């Protein structure tokens, strides 16, 4: 499985609101109804949250109208390493689907020596 090879394209985006968006991640695991109702804002895009299973919360943006190439997934993971709480945010696009992207998070954490999800 490793090394994981994913083709990426550089994307120019405005990150000026990133601090506000990240602040919402800090409370995303507190309340299911609020998180699913509000979704996530990340890099200026709104993502609908459709799975709330702390320590993982995930969803997507885009839809079938534009085809899978216009959709993008997001996952927020809460981690504990030596008593310090960290958050991991991943985004992924087709051909990577949530079943694949989310299933490799434990492998990534193990390789990073940060394998404790809380």
CORGI-V275919 format. One record per helix or strand. SS is the DSSP state (h for helix, s for strand). FROM is the first residue (numbers start at 0). TO is the last residue. If there is no record, write none. Layout:
BEGIN
ss={SS/SS}
from={FROM/FROM}
to={TO/TO}
END
This chain:
BEGIN
ss={h/h/s/s/s/h/s/s/h/h/s}
from={17/31/39/44/55/67/71/83/97/104/116}
to={24/37/41/52/60/69/80/92/102/110/116}
END
